[in-house]
Amino acid sequence: MIEKNIVKALVEEWLEDKDYFLVDIEVSNDNRIVVEIDHADGVWIEDCVELSRYIEDRLDREKEDFELEVGSAGLGQPFKVEQQYINFIGKEVEVLTADGKKVHGVLTAVAAPKFTVTVDEKVKVEGKKRPEVQAVAHEYDMTQVKYCKYLINFK
């Protein structure tokens, strides 16, 4: 079986001096390798092809055969690494909390492992009869939520 740390080292070599960053690597028992990369401005297919060739040229198919897939993390997929959170500051996100509550708001700050989402909520204001809608900041821990992902909005 091809070891994940070998593939990771190859990907990190290729990433040097590039604005791309590694999101995830999976290596299955049958040597199916899946590499996910991302970039603040999106991922170009030509770069996925270049990285795929870079990895293939450095792994020996004579020793062990493998299947390789290189792609982007995917818009609308849950964030896996801090840089994805940073890239979406100021954008609308959906958070599924550990207790199963969905929260929609704007990602306003990231200081790993914490991130802040600002949500419009009705808040009781002293001296007023009716609650008012105000922006309320909620802090979450990246490791304590089920997911956080960019909320694609077609409005």
BAKOL-101705 format. One record per residue: x, y, z of N, C-alpha, C, O in turn; residue in one letter. Coordinates in pm, 1 decimal. Layout:
X Y Z X Y Z X Y Z X Y Z a
...
// end
This chain:
83.9 -119.0 0.0 0.0 0.0 0.0 88.2 125.1 0.0 188.4 132.3 71.2 m
49.3 221.5 -80.0 122.0 348.3 -85.4 88.6 426.9 40.6 -27.7 438.0 79.5 i
191.7 481.0 103.5 171.2 552.0 229.3 128.6 697.3 204.9 179.7 766.3 116.7 e
33.8 739.6 286.3 -21.2 874.2 275.4 87.0 980.6 292.3 84.8 1082.0 222.6 k
181.8 959.1 384.0 284.6 1060.5 409.2 376.4 1079.5 288.2 431.0 1188.3 269.5 n
394.4 975.6 205.7 474.4 989.0 83.3 401.1 1077.5 -16.3 461.4 1166.4 -76.3 i
272.0 1054.2 -34.4 191.3 1135.4 -125.1 186.7 1279.3 -74.5 198.3 1373.7 -152.7 v
169.8 1295.6 55.7 164.4 1430.1 114.6 294.1 1506.0 89.8 291.0 1624.6 57.0 k
406.7 1439.6 104.9 536.6 1504.2 80.2 548.3 1548.3 -65.6 599.5 1656.6 -93.7 a
501.4 1465.5 -157.9 504.5 1501.4 -300.2 415.8 1622.0 -328.7 455.3 1713.1 -401.4 l
296.9 1622.2 -271.7 204.5 1734.0 -292.5 265.0 1862.7 -235.2 259.9 1967.8 -299.2 v
321.8 1854.2 -115.4 381.3 1973.0 -53.7 500.0 2025.4 -134.1 521.5 2146.4 -140.5 e
577.4 1935.3 -195.6 685.9 1978.1 -285.6 628.5 2059.5 -400.4 679.2 2167.1 -432.2 e
522.0 2008.1 -463.1 460.5 2075.2 -577.2 399.3 2209.5 -536.1 400.2 2305.1 -613.6 w
346.3 2215.6 -414.1 280.0 2337.2 -366.1 376.7 2451.5 -334.5 335.9 2567.5 -329.0 l
504.3 2419.0 -313.9 602.1 2523.0 -280.6 595.8 2634.4 -384.3 590.3 2608.2 -504.5 e
596.5 2759.2 -337.0 594.9 2878.0 -422.6 466.7 2892.2 -505.4 465.4 2964.2 -605.2 d
360.1 2824.6 -465.0 230.4 2839.5 -530.9 129.6 2888.3 -428.2 148.7 2869.8 -308.0 k
22.9 2950.2 -475.4 -81.0 3000.5 -385.8 -184.7 2893.9 -350.7 -278.2 2920.7 -275.3 d
-168.6 2775.1 -404.3 -257.6 2665.3 -370.1 -225.5 2614.2 -229.9 -116.2 2636.5 -177.9 y
-322.3 2545.5 -169.7 -297.3 2480.5 -41.3 -366.4 2345.0 -40.7 -465.6 2323.3 -110.4 f
-311.8 2254.7 39.5 -363.5 2119.1 50.0 -484.9 2116.9 141.3 -482.1 2172.8 251.0 l
-591.5 2052.2 95.8 -712.3 2038.0 175.5 -718.7 1898.2 236.3 -743.2 1883.2 356.0 v
-696.7 1796.5 154.1 -709.4 1660.0 205.2 -640.4 1561.4 112.4 -628.8 1584.7 -8.0 d
-594.8 1451.1 170.2 -540.8 1337.2 95.2 -601.4 1211.7 155.2 -602.3 1193.9 277.0 i
-651.7 1125.7 69.3 -701.9 996.0 112.7 -632.0 888.5 31.2 -620.0 899.8 -90.8 e
-586.4 785.3 98.6 -527.8 670.0 31.6 -599.3 545.9 84.3 -589.9 513.4 202.7 v
-670.4 477.3 -4.0 -745.3 358.4 38.4 -654.6 235.3 36.5 -542.3 240.5 -13.6 s
-704.0 126.5 91.0 -627.8 1.2 96.5 -593.8 -53.6 -42.1 -495.1 -125.2 -58.9 n
-677.0 -19.2 -141.9 -650.5 -67.1 -277.9 -574.6 37.7 -361.4 -579.0 35.4 -484.4 d
-505.4 129.0 -292.5 -420.4 232.0 -354.7 -497.0 329.2 -444.1 -446.9 370.9 -548.5 n
-617.2 364.7 -403.3 -689.2 473.2 -469.5 -651.4 600.0 -393.9 -682.9 615.2 -275.8 r
-583.8 690.4 -463.6 -533.9 813.4 -402.2 -621.5 929.5 -448.7 -639.8 950.6 -568.6 i
-675.2 1004.5 -352.5 -755.3 1123.4 -383.1 -688.5 1242.1 -314.9 -670.2 1243.5 -193.2 v
-652.1 1342.6 -396.1 -587.3 1463.5 -346.0 -679.3 1581.6 -373.6 -723.7 1601.8 -486.7 v
-707.6 1659.7 -269.2 -789.4 1780.3 -285.0 -702.8 1901.8 -254.7 -638.8 1909.5 -149.8 e
-701.5 1997.2 -348.7 -630.7 2123.1 -328.4 -730.8 2236.3 -343.9 -842.0 2216.8 -393.0 i
-689.7 2354.9 -301.1 -777.0 2470.7 -314.3 -692.7 2595.2 -332.9 -571.1 2592.8 -313.6 d
-758.2 2703.8 -370.4 -694.7 2832.1 -396.9 -800.2 2938.1 -370.7 -918.9 2914.0 -392.9 h
-759.4 3053.3 -324.6 -854.4 3160.7 -293.9 -939.4 3198.9 -415.4 -1055.0 3238.2 -400.2 a
-882.3 3187.4 -535.9 -954.4 3225.9 -658.0 -1008.9 3106.8 -735.6 -1050.5 3121.7 -850.5 d
-1009.2 2988.9 -674.3 -1056.8 2868.7 -742.2 -941.4 2787.3 -797.6 -827.0 2832.8 -800.3 g
-972.4 2667.7 -841.3 -871.5 2573.9 -889.4 -887.0 2557.0 -1040.3 -998.0 2538.3 -1090.3 v
-776.5 2563.6 -1111.6 -775.6 2546.2 -1256.9 -746.5 2400.6 -1289.9 -661.2 2338.3 -1226.7 w
-816.9 2346.3 -1388.5 -799.3 2206.5 -1428.2 -655.0 2180.0 -1471.3 -601.8 2071.9 -1446.2 i
-591.5 2277.7 -1535.7 -452.7 2260.3 -1580.8 -359.1 2235.4 -1462.4 -263.7 2158.4 -1473.1 e
-386.9 2300.6 -1350.6 -303.3 2280.9 -1232.3 -327.5 2143.9 -1169.9 -234.4 2082.7 -1117.5 d
-450.6 2095.4 -1174.8 -480.2 1960.1 -1125.6 -406.0 1857.2 -1211.0 -350.9 1760.4 -1158.7 c
-405.0 1878.9 -1341.8 -334.8 1788.7 -1432.9 -185.1 1792.4 -1404.2 -119.8 1688.2 -1399.7 v
-131.0 1912.4 -1384.9 12.1 1926.7 -1355.8 49.8 1854.2 -1226.2 150.6 1783.8 -1221.2 e
-31.9 1871.9 -1121.4 -4.3 1804.7 -994.6 -16.9 1653.3 -1009.3 63.3 1578.4 -953.6 l
-116.8 1608.8 -1083.8 -135.4 1466.0 -1106.3 -12.8 1406.1 -1175.0 36.2 1300.8 -1134.0 s
36.3 1472.0 -1278.3 155.3 1423.4 -1348.8 277.8 1425.9 -1257.9 361.9 1336.1 -1263.0 r
286.9 1528.7 -1175.3 399.8 1540.5 -1082.3 402.8 1419.7 -987.7 508.1 1360.1 -965.0 y
286.6 1384.9 -933.6 278.3 1270.6 -842.1 307.2 1140.5 -917.1 386.2 1057.8 -871.7 i
242.1 1123.5 -1032.6 260.6 1000.1 -1110.1 406.0 978.1 -1149.1 453.8 864.7 -1145.9 e
476.8 1083.4 -1185.7 617.9 1072.2 -1226.1 707.5 1029.5 -1110.7 817.8 979.6 -1133.3 d
661.4 1048.6 -987.2 745.7 1020.1 -871.2 705.9 893.5 -795.2 774.8 852.2 -702.0 r
594.4 832.3 -835.5 555.0 703.4 -778.1 582.1 594.6 -881.3 564.2 616.8 -1001.1 l
624.2 479.7 -836.7 663.3 370.9 -925.6 549.0 270.7 -941.3 518.9 195.2 -848.8 d
485.7 270.3 -1058.2 375.8 176.3 -1085.3 426.2 32.2 -1095.1 348.3 -62.0 -1080.5 r
555.2 15.2 -1119.5 611.6 -120.0 -1125.7 609.9 -184.8 -987.3 590.9 -305.8 -975.1 e
630.0 -103.5 -883.1 626.5 -155.3 -744.9 483.3 -177.2 -698.4 448.2 -283.8 -647.8 k
400.7 -73.2 -716.7 260.7 -80.1 -674.4 175.3 -0.2 -769.9 203.6 116.5 -797.1 e
70.4 -62.9 -821.0 -21.3 7.9 -908.7 -112.3 95.6 -822.4 -136.9 64.5 -705.8 d
-161.2 203.3 -879.4 -247.5 294.1 -804.4 -341.4 366.9 -899.2 -317.6 375.3 -1019.7 f
-448.6 419.3 -841.2 -541.8 506.6 -912.3 -528.8 643.4 -847.6 -530.3 654.1 -725.0 e
-516.1 747.7 -928.0 -492.9 882.4 -875.6 -599.1 978.3 -925.4 -629.3 983.7 -1044.7 l
-655.3 1053.8 -832.2 -753.4 1157.3 -864.6 -710.3 1285.4 -794.2 -693.8 1287.1 -672.3 e
-692.1 1392.5 -870.9 -655.2 1522.4 -815.4 -765.0 1620.5 -852.8 -802.3 1630.9 -969.7 v
-817.0 1692.5 -754.1 -924.0 1787.1 -782.1 -932.3 1895.9 -677.3 -850.7 1903.9 -585.4 g
-1033.1 1979.3 -693.9 -1054.6 2088.5 -598.7 -1143.8 2040.8 -485.0 -1211.8 1938.8 -495.5 s
-1141.9 2116.0 -377.7 -1221.8 2080.3 -260.8 -1371.5 2088.9 -289.8 -1450.2 2020.0 -224.9 a
-1411.5 2169.8 -383.3 -1551.5 2178.3 -421.1 -1625.9 2287.1 -346.9 -1628.7 2288.9 -223.9 g
-1685.2 2376.4 -421.1 -1763.9 2484.5 -364.8 -1888.1 2424.5 -300.1 -1955.5 2341.0 -360.6 l
-1918.4 2465.8 -179.1 -2035.2 2414.6 -109.4 -2006.5 2290.8 -26.1 -2096.0 2239.4 40.9 g
-1881.6 2241.9 -29.4 -1842.7 2128.6 54.4 -1797.2 2181.1 190.8 -1749.7 2294.3 199.8 q
-1810.6 2102.3 295.3 -1764.9 2147.5 427.4 -1615.8 2181.3 427.5 -1535.4 2115.4 361.6 p
-1581.2 2285.0 502.6 -1441.5 2326.1 516.0 -1365.9 2220.4 594.8 -1418.1 2163.9 691.0 f
-1241.9 2194.0 552.9 -1159.5 2094.4 620.7 -1035.0 2155.0 683.6 -980.9 2100.5 779.7 k
-989.1 2268.4 629.3 -865.5 2329.7 680.2 -887.4 2478.9 704.5 -976.6 2540.6 646.2 v
-804.5 2534.8 791.1 -817.1 2675.4 831.7 -818.7 2771.1 712.7 -896.0 2866.9 712.4 e
-735.5 2747.3 612.5 -727.1 2839.7 499.4 -859.8 2854.0 426.5 -888.7 2960.2 371.5 q
-940.7 2748.9 425.2 -1072.5 2758.7 363.5 -1160.9 2856.1 440.8 -1233.7 2935.2 380.8 q
-1154.9 2850.5 572.6 -1231.1 2946.0 654.7 -1185.0 3088.2 622.4 -1267.4 3176.9 600.2 y
-1055.4 3109.0 619.9 -999.0 3242.3 593.8 -1044.5 3294.7 458.2 -1078.9 3412.3 445.8 i
-1045.2 3209.1 356.5 -1084.3 3251.5 221.8 -1229.8 3295.7 213.5 -1266.8 3369.2 121.9 n
-1313.0 3251.8 308.3 -1454.8 3285.2 301.8 -1498.9 3387.3 405.8 -1618.5 3402.1 431.3 f
-1403.2 3457.9 466.3 -1440.1 3567.6 557.5 -1519.8 3670.7 478.4 -1481.5 3710.3 368.4 i
-1631.7 3713.3 537.2 -1718.4 3809.9 471.4 -1826.8 3746.3 386.6 -1911.5 3816.4 331.1 g
-1825.1 3615.0 376.1 -1924.1 3542.6 295.5 -2023.6 3471.5 387.1 -1996.6 3446.9 504.7 k
-2139.1 3439.5 329.7 -2242.6 3370.1 405.4 -2208.9 3221.0 415.2 -2173.4 3157.3 316.0 e
-2220.7 3167.2 535.8 -2190.4 3026.2 560.3 -2304.2 2959.6 635.8 -2391.1 3025.2 693.3 v
-2300.6 2827.2 633.3 -2392.6 2746.6 712.6 -2308.3 2663.7 808.0 -2210.5 2600.6 767.9 e
-2347.5 2664.8 934.6 -2278.3 2586.4 1036.5 -2378.5 2486.2 1092.4 -2491.9 2521.2 1125.2 v
-2334.5 2360.6 1102.5 -2415.1 2260.1 1171.4 -2343.0 2232.0 1302.2 -2234.4 2174.0 1304.1 l
-2405.3 2274.3 1411.4 -2341.6 2261.6 1542.5 -2342.6 2116.3 1589.5 -2411.7 2031.7 1532.8 t
-2266.3 2089.7 1691.8 -2254.9 1954.2 1746.6 -2390.6 1901.0 1793.2 -2415.0 1780.3 1789.9 a
-2479.2 1992.0 1836.9 -2611.3 1947.9 1882.8 -2715.9 1945.6 1770.7 -2835.1 1929.5 1796.9 d
-2670.5 1962.0 1645.1 -2760.2 1947.9 1530.5 -2833.3 2072.7 1486.6 -2923.3 2063.6 1403.1 g
-2798.7 2188.4 1539.0 -2864.7 2313.8 1502.2 -2792.7 2376.3 1382.9 -2670.4 2389.8 1382.3 k
-2872.5 2414.8 1280.6 -2814.6 2483.1 1163.9 -2819.4 2633.4 1187.0 -2921.5 2688.5 1228.1 k
-2706.9 2698.2 1159.7 -2695.7 2842.7 1175.3 -2649.4 2901.2 1042.9 -2551.8 2854.4 984.4 v
-2720.6 3004.8 995.2 -2680.2 3075.2 873.4 -2637.7 3215.7 913.0 -2708.5 3284.7 986.4 h
-2521.8 3257.3 864.0 -2473.4 3390.9 894.5 -2349.3 3421.6 813.3 -2312.8 3346.9 722.5 g
-2284.9 3532.1 846.8 -2164.8 3575.8 775.9 -2042.1 3539.5 858.3 -2034.0 3571.0 977.0 v
-1946.9 3473.0 794.2 -1821.1 3438.9 859.5 -1741.6 3568.3 875.1 -1701.2 3629.3 776.1 l
-1719.5 3609.7 999.5 -1658.5 3741.0 1022.2 -1516.6 3736.5 1075.7 -1443.9 3835.2 1064.0 t
-1475.1 3624.6 1134.2 -1339.3 3618.5 1189.5 -1294.0 3472.9 1201.1 -1374.3 3381.6 1220.4 a
-1161.5 3454.8 1188.5 -1101.7 3322.3 1204.0 -972.0 3337.1 1281.4 -884.1 3414.2 1242.8 v
-960.5 3263.6 1390.2 -837.0 3253.8 1468.9 -833.7 3109.9 1518.5 -874.8 3079.7 1630.6 a
-783.7 3021.9 1431.8 -789.9 2877.7 1456.7 -750.8 2842.8 1598.9 -654.2 2896.9 1652.8 a
-825.4 2752.8 1659.2 -933.4 2672.0 1601.9 -1071.5 2737.4 1610.7 -1172.5 2671.5 1586.2 p
-1076.9 2864.0 1644.8 -1206.2 2932.1 1659.0 -1241.6 3009.4 1532.0 -1153.8 3053.1 1457.7 k
-1372.8 3025.2 1508.8 -1420.9 3112.2 1402.1 -1550.4 3176.2 1450.0 -1620.3 3121.6 1535.4 f
-1581.2 3292.0 1394.1 -1697.1 3368.6 1436.6 -1793.2 3387.0 1319.7 -1753.0 3421.5 1208.6 t
-1920.9 3363.1 1347.5 -2026.8 3382.9 1249.5 -2125.0 3483.2 1308.3 -2172.2 3467.0 1420.8 v
-2155.1 3587.1 1230.8 -2249.3 3689.8 1274.4 -2385.6 3660.2 1212.6 -2398.9 3643.2 1091.4 t
-2486.5 3654.7 1300.1 -2621.3 3614.6 1261.5 -2719.4 3726.0 1298.8 -2709.0 3785.8 1405.9 v
-2814.8 3753.2 1209.1 -2921.8 3847.5 1242.8 -3023.4 3774.7 1329.0 -3083.2 3675.3 1287.6 d
-3042.1 3827.7 1452.8 -3134.0 3764.2 1547.6 -3224.6 3869.6 1610.4 -3188.3 3986.8 1620.6 e
-3343.6 3825.5 1652.3 -3431.9 3913.5 1728.4 -3379.7 3918.1 1871.6 -3360.5 3814.8 1935.8 k
-3357.0 4040.5 1920.3 -3300.4 4059.1 2054.1 -3391.9 4153.4 2131.9 -3435.6 4256.5 2080.8 v
-3419.6 4115.8 2256.5 -3500.8 4201.5 2344.2 -3415.2 4320.0 2386.6 -3309.0 4303.0 2446.5 k
-3462.2 4440.1 2355.0 -3390.7 4562.3 2388.4 -3461.2 4628.2 2506.4 -3583.2 4645.0 2506.0 v
-3382.9 4665.0 2606.9 -3438.6 4727.2 2726.8 -3512.1 4856.1 2689.9 -3460.9 4939.9 2615.6 e
-3632.3 4869.4 2743.3 -3712.1 4989.5 2719.3 -3799.1 4980.5 2595.6 -3875.6 5072.9 2568.0 g
-3789.8 4872.1 2520.6 -3872.0 4855.8 2399.8 -3965.7 4737.6 2419.3 -3930.8 4638.8 2483.9 k
-4085.5 4749.4 2362.2 -4184.5 4644.0 2376.9 -4154.5 4524.1 2287.6 -4176.9 4409.4 2326.3 k
-4104.3 4551.5 2169.2 -4081.2 4442.9 2073.2 -3931.5 4418.6 2054.3 -3850.7 4511.3 2061.4 r
-3896.5 4294.1 2030.4 -3755.0 4265.9 2002.5 -3713.9 4328.6 1868.8 -3796.5 4346.1 1779.2 p
-3586.9 4361.4 1857.2 -3532.6 4418.0 1734.4 -3432.9 4320.4 1673.6 -3368.3 4242.9 1744.3 e
-3421.6 4325.6 1541.5 -3323.5 4241.1 1473.3 -3186.4 4309.7 1483.0 -3169.7 4425.2 1444.1 v
-3089.8 4234.9 1535.9 -2953.2 4286.0 1550.5 -2854.5 4178.4 1507.2 -2884.5 4059.0 1511.1 q
-2735.9 4223.2 1465.6 -2628.9 4129.6 1430.4 -2564.3 4079.5 1560.1 -2515.4 4158.8 1640.5 a
-2564.7 3948.5 1579.2 -2509.3 3886.4 1699.1 -2396.7 3791.6 1656.9 -2416.1 3704.7 1571.9 v
-2278.8 3809.6 1717.2 -2163.8 3725.5 1684.4 -2164.1 3599.0 1769.5 -2183.1 3604.3 1891.0 a
-2142.5 3484.2 1703.0 -2133.3 3355.3 1771.4 -1998.3 3293.7 1738.7 -1959.2 3286.3 1622.3 h
-1927.6 3249.8 1841.7 -1797.0 3188.7 1820.7 -1810.7 3036.5 1828.6 -1880.2 2983.2 1915.1 e
-1742.9 2968.1 1736.4 -1745.3 2822.0 1730.7 -1602.0 2769.8 1724.8 -1508.9 2841.7 1688.9 y
-1587.6 2643.6 1760.8 -1459.5 2575.3 1750.1 -1467.2 2484.1 1627.4 -1561.5 2406.3 1613.5 d
-1367.8 2493.9 1538.5 -1368.1 2414.4 1415.3 -1381.5 2264.9 1442.5 -1442.2 2191.8 1364.2 m
-1324.8 2220.7 1553.2 -1326.5 2077.7 1584.1 -1453.9 2034.6 1656.0 -1476.9 1915.2 1675.4 t
-1536.5 2130.8 1695.6 -1656.4 2098.9 1772.3 -1785.5 2112.1 1692.0 -1893.2 2085.4 1745.3 q
-1777.7 2152.4 1565.6 -1897.3 2160.6 1482.1 -1897.5 2043.6 1384.7 -1792.1 1991.0 1349.0 v
-2016.4 2003.8 1342.5 -2024.0 1894.1 1245.5 -1972.0 1940.5 1110.3 -1902.6 1866.2 1040.8 k
-2006.1 2064.8 1073.0 -1946.8 2123.9 952.4 -1970.2 2273.3 948.0 -2055.8 2327.5 1017.9 y
-1892.3 2337.7 864.8 -1912.4 2476.5 825.0 -1883.8 2478.9 676.3 -1781.7 2427.1 631.2 c
-1974.4 2539.4 599.8 -1954.8 2543.6 454.9 -2011.4 2672.2 397.7 -2099.9 2735.2 455.6 k
-1957.8 2709.2 282.4 -2002.9 2826.6 209.1 -2147.7 2803.2 166.6 -2182.2 2697.2 114.4 y
-2230.5 2902.7 189.8 -2371.6 2892.5 154.2 -2390.6 2953.8 16.5 -2386.2 3075.8 0.8 l
-2411.3 2870.5 -81.0 -2430.9 2917.9 -218.8 -2567.8 2982.0 -228.1 -2669.3 2921.1 -194.5 i
-2568.9 3105.6 -274.1 -2691.9 3182.8 -279.3 -2717.0 3226.5 -422.6 -2631.4 3291.4 -482.7 n
-2832.1 3192.8 -478.6 -2864.2 3225.4 -616.6 -2957.6 3344.6 -629.6 -3023.4 3360.3 -732.4 f
-2964.4 3428.4 -527.6 -3054.1 3544.7 -530.5 -2998.2 3653.0 -618.1 -3059.8 3758.5 -632.7 k
// end
